[in-house]
């Protein structure tokens, strides 16, 4: 059985420095868990933080839908060339996204636009390796 606390702890380890958010989602676009850097800094609960949390949840839902749509489009394109798509890095105006499949899930790291692409690649690969071991342990136990 998958322990939510272990998953949350793993995702929070990936959210440091210039990394703004770490998201675990299904391939259909439903988020399973996410950690925002602001949530780690603001642990106190108040009515204003609940409203901000609800706003973040809407953004995460939208981001998950976009992540899955982009990943599925690239996956269809890669089948035409018989390549295996390991990860996708998207460079936006304000953020850089790194997306990688882990089993039947997708892991996404959202970082500042000045984060190096090599750092993103290392973090997404490290996080995916750790997450796959947790998911495999949860499936087989």
C-alpha positions as CSV (number, residue, x, y, z in Angstrom):
1,X,0.0,0.0,0.0
2,X,1.3,3.4,-0.9
3,X,1.9,5.7,2.1
4,X,0.9,9.3,1.4
5,X,3.4,10.6,3.9
6,X,6.3,8.9,2.1
7,X,5.1,10.2,-1.2
8,X,4.6,13.8,0.1
9,X,8.1,13.7,1.7
10,X,9.7,12.5,-1.6
11,X,7.9,15.2,-3.6
12,X,8.9,17.9,-1.1
13,X,12.6,16.8,-1.5
14,X,12.3,17.7,-5.1
15,X,10.9,21.1,-4.4
16,X,13.9,23.2,-3.4
17,X,16.0,26.0,-4.8
18,X,14.5,27.3,-8.0
19,X,11.9,24.4,-8.2
20,X,8.4,25.9,-7.7
21,X,6.3,22.7,-7.7
22,X,6.5,19.0,-8.0
23,X,3.4,17.2,-9.3
24,X,2.5,13.5,-9.6
25,X,-0.4,12.9,-12.0
26,X,-2.0,10.1,-13.9
27,X,-1.6,9.9,-17.6
28,X,-5.3,11.0,-17.9
29,X,-4.6,14.3,-16.1
30,X,-5.8,13.7,-12.6
31,X,-3.3,14.8,-10.0
32,X,-2.5,12.4,-7.2
33,X,-0.3,14.6,-5.1
34,X,1.7,17.8,-5.5
35,X,3.9,20.0,-3.4
36,X,4.2,23.8,-4.0
37,X,7.2,25.6,-2.6
38,X,4.9,28.2,-1.1
39,X,3.1,25.5,0.8
40,X,6.4,24.3,2.4
41,X,7.2,27.8,3.5
42,X,3.7,28.6,4.9
43,X,2.6,25.7,7.1
44,X,0.2,27.8,9.2
45,X,-3.5,27.4,8.3
46,X,-5.7,30.5,8.1
47,X,-8.7,31.5,6.1
48,X,-6.6,33.5,3.7
49,X,-4.2,30.6,3.1
50,X,-7.2,28.3,2.5
51,X,-8.3,30.6,-0.2
52,X,-4.8,30.7,-1.7
53,X,-4.7,26.9,-1.5
54,X,-7.9,26.6,-3.4
55,X,-6.5,29.0,-6.1
56,X,-3.3,26.8,-6.3
57,X,-5.5,23.7,-6.6
58,X,-7.2,25.2,-9.7
59,X,-3.8,26.0,-11.2
60,X,-2.5,22.6,-10.5
61,X,-5.6,21.0,-12.1
62,X,-5.1,23.1,-15.2
63,X,-1.4,22.4,-15.3
64,X,-2.0,18.6,-15.0
65,X,-4.4,18.7,-18.0
66,X,-1.8,20.6,-20.0
67,X,1.0,18.3,-18.9
68,X,-0.8,15.2,-19.9
69,X,-2.0,16.7,-23.2
70,X,1.5,17.7,-24.2
71,X,3.0,14.5,-23.1
72,X,0.5,12.4,-25.0
73,X,1.0,14.5,-28.2
74,X,4.8,14.0,-28.0
75,X,4.3,10.3,-27.2
76,X,2.2,9.8,-30.4
77,X,4.8,11.7,-32.4
78,X,7.6,9.5,-31.0
79,X,5.9,6.3,-32.0
80,X,6.1,7.4,-35.6
81,X,9.9,7.5,-35.3
82,X,10.1,4.3,-33.1
83,X,11.8,6.3,-30.3
84,X,11.1,6.0,-26.6
85,X,10.3,9.3,-25.0
86,X,12.0,9.5,-21.6
87,X,11.2,13.0,-20.7
88,X,10.0,16.3,-22.1
89,X,11.4,19.7,-21.1
90,X,9.2,22.7,-22.0
91,X,10.6,26.2,-21.8
92,X,7.9,28.8,-21.2
93,X,8.2,32.6,-20.6
94,X,7.9,32.3,-16.8
95,X,8.7,28.7,-16.0
96,X,10.4,25.6,-17.3
97,X,8.6,22.2,-17.0
98,X,10.2,18.8,-17.0
99,X,7.8,15.9,-17.5
100,X,8.7,12.2,-17.2
101,X,6.6,9.0,-17.1
102,X,6.9,6.7,-14.0
103,X,4.9,3.6,-14.6
104,X,1.3,4.6,-15.3
105,X,1.9,8.1,-13.9
106,X,3.6,11.3,-14.9
107,X,5.9,13.3,-12.7
108,X,6.4,17.0,-13.4
109,X,8.8,19.6,-12.1
110,X,7.9,23.3,-12.5
111,X,11.0,25.5,-12.1
112,X,11.9,29.2,-12.6
113,X,12.8,30.2,-16.2
114,X,16.5,30.7,-15.2
115,X,16.9,27.1,-13.9
116,X,19.5,25.2,-16.0
117,X,18.2,22.4,-18.3
118,X,20.8,20.0,-16.9
119,X,19.6,20.6,-13.4
120,X,16.1,19.9,-14.5
121,X,17.2,16.7,-16.2
122,X,19.1,15.5,-13.2
123,X,16.2,16.3,-10.8
124,X,13.5,14.7,-12.9
125,X,15.5,11.6,-13.4
126,X,16.5,11.3,-9.8
127,X,12.9,11.9,-8.6
128,X,11.5,9.4,-11.1
129,X,14.0,6.7,-10.0
130,X,13.1,7.2,-6.4
131,X,9.4,7.4,-7.2
132,X,9.5,4.2,-9.3
133,X,11.0,2.3,-6.4
134,X,8.2,3.5,-4.0
135,X,5.5,2.7,-6.6
136,X,6.9,-0.7,-7.3
137,X,7.1,-1.4,-3.5
138,X,3.5,-0.3,-3.1
139,X,2.3,-2.5,-6.0
140,X,4.1,-5.7,-4.9
141,X,3.4,-5.4,-1.2
